[in-house]
Amino acid sequence: MKKTSVVPFSPIEKVEKWTIEESLKAYGVDVWGGDFFTLNSNGHVEITPQGAEGPHLDLYKIVTELGKQNVRLPVLIRFPDIIHSQMKKLSTCFDKAIQEYGYQGKYQGVFPIKVNQQSYVIKDIIKSGGSYNFGLEVGSKPELLIALALLTEPDRIIICNGFKDAEYIQTALLSLKAGMRIFIVVERLEELNIILKTAQNLKVEPNIGFRVKLNTQGNGKWMESSGFKSKFGLTASEIVQGLEILKEYSALEHLKLLHFHIGSQVPSIHPIKSAIREAARTMTELYQFGVKIEYMDVGGGLGVDYDGTGQSHSSTNYSTQEYVNDIVYHLQTICDENNSPHPHIISESGRFIVAHSSLLVFNVMDANLIEKDMESDFFFDKNSGKTNTAKNAFLIEDNTHAFVKDLYEIYKGLEKNPISESFNDLIEKKKDIHQLFIYGVLNLKEAALAENIYCVAASRLKKLTEGKEDYEEIFQVLTDELADIYFSNFSVFQSLPDSWALGHLFPIMPIHRLDEKPMRRASLADLTCDSDGKIAHFMNYQLWKNEKHLMVHSLKKGVPYYMAAFLTGAYQEILGDMHNLFGDTDAIHVSISKNGNYSVDHHVEGDSIYDMLKYVGYHKRDLMEKLHQRTEGAVLNGKLSREEAGKLLKNYSQALAGYTYLG
Ligand SMILES: *Cc1c(COP(=O)(O)O)cnc(C)c1O
């Protein structure tokens, strides 16, 4: 079993001397970073795309240098070397298990295109997957067309899954005839008839696979892909009928592959074991029937450890080698028990291959700071003798409402009164502020003053309870109360759709200042006008026990604060949507250059505002024309000068060509 990383509560507040080591633990980099992510002595995130032994890249340095190359934030950074490392890792694990157990078959991986269809990603997979004979898996006609054009070496496999029509099947069979190594996997019995008829007409010997509908169900968020009621695959009785159909066409020998897929991101090893055993049993039964299955395609499901805990849906409780060992071991055992030959093994791990390879870097634009450090900035007591110059808007005067004065008394008594008493009073008063304003008892100025006193008092109380075991609960409540909102330059809907749709956790953290103790807590709000457009759920790590907020550093005027969401390479790009018309971000491909430094191989520009408007049916000429009419009207009735009208038109047209995110 893998290590589990959640250790008893050890609050960050108790740490007096903050080092990089603390950041590693607080943000969990030591547990989710795996082979590819760590922190360096400058307090920056560091990436090792070829594994911990390979060259190190400073992410902060890359980001600060991007501006020079006209790359804008937010930016998606892809590391093709990571994809390569993952393919190598998976193949090596299989080779190791096969050798150790004396398994008779070989391993071949195929990459399921649906996990990341971006052309540069697929081209990278085809290029560096050559050493491991990686093929492609397609689940639809468009994906088939990608594979047919790009996968040129004849010994690399194309697996055709998904629902198929006659055109799909004919195209696949013609490509097979042309010399490509294509397997068509039957998802519904109707497809089998079409395959056999078409193959007869084309005089080609098809490679047929059956997708087995297992009774074993995966667990985790994507478990619906399997089990008796899933939408895919053939039940036992359909398999028996399928064999009859094959016999009619004298085509039993063309059934060469069995496939199953129990869902993506399977967090626990048990369903994987049961699935492989169930599928292996089906295979040995077919062998009794005279069908020799040459390939067992175990589908996807191999999970990625997004949080390092080993105990959540975003994690896995097994290592890659364990996953592989279980597949090889159980397949071999069942084959041997039933005197069946060992098939070659194909796996369709997509998430595992690409998840680590991309990350999204964004800047924090601004913050809504709730916790106050400097009390004198927020209100003044006229009798305290403090002079207030510019900011006398928040002044406690003789005629200030008694309620506000009470609140102020609580604040003044914080130091001498029992902490729990002050806390309860304060929480009670907070509830009242709102009500009294609505009832017309407090005017706007008094409500503002009360709000300020409350925030300053709560901040002070938080300091008084910090690190004190007796008041841990109060401290936690106040921490939540006073957490900031950091306004971040990205869209959750476009870049992290699974975070919004499924509550999936991605590691998110600042990429610099990690040698500094993060003194504030914040949730992240994105640029969309949707209240769901936020990240307010984080992992619990050592040193940190607060799921709603992330530790962050205070923002410095004029100094950018960069954060990144990691492990975003699987599914996020294509599932992302255009909510509020935020489009694709810029994307760059960074690889290790010969001298161990980095090179930017590709820069794919993100959508312009006009790209987005076009998509929803607006046309530039039309828009410009309409705006022109309006400005002309404004000039005629004297509201705008000619010069101002020209400026507005110029701004408009520049904005159309520009980025959808903030500059
Ligand atoms: C989606 C899918 C995969 C990819 O699975 P992951 O576990 O996400 O890598 C593999 N095979 C099939 C049939 C799929 O539908």
PDBQT file of the ligand as one rigid body, heavy atoms in Angstrom, charges set to zero:
ROOT
HETATM    1  C1  LIG A 701     -12.331   7.567 -21.617  1.00  0.00    +0.000 C 
HETATM    2  C2  LIG A 701     -11.857   6.241 -21.951  1.00  0.00    +0.000 A 
HETATM    3  C3  LIG A 701     -10.541   5.864 -21.658  1.00  0.00    +0.000 A 
HETATM    4  C4  LIG A 701      -9.585   6.739 -20.903  1.00  0.00    +0.000 C 
HETATM    5  O1  LIG A 701      -9.626   6.424 -19.564  1.00  0.00    +0.000 OA
HETATM    6  P1  LIG A 701      -8.737   7.158 -18.455  1.00  0.00    +0.000 P 
HETATM    7  O2  LIG A 701      -8.920   6.320 -17.282  1.00  0.00    +0.000 OA
HETATM    8  O3  LIG A 701      -9.298   8.521 -18.281  1.00  0.00    +0.000 OA
HETATM    9  O4  LIG A 701      -7.345   7.181 -18.912  1.00  0.00    +0.000 OA
HETATM   10  C5  LIG A 701     -10.130   4.616 -22.062  1.00  0.00    +0.000 A 
HETATM   11  N1  LIG A 701     -10.968   3.778 -22.717  1.00  0.00    +0.000 NA
HETATM   12  C6  LIG A 701     -12.243   4.121 -23.013  1.00  0.00    +0.000 A 
HETATM   13  C7  LIG A 701     -13.100   3.175 -23.729  1.00  0.00    +0.000 C 
HETATM   14  C8  LIG A 701     -12.721   5.352 -22.631  1.00  0.00    +0.000 A 
HETATM   15  O5  LIG A 701     -13.986   5.663 -22.897  1.00  0.00    +0.000 OA
ENDROOT
TORSDOF 0
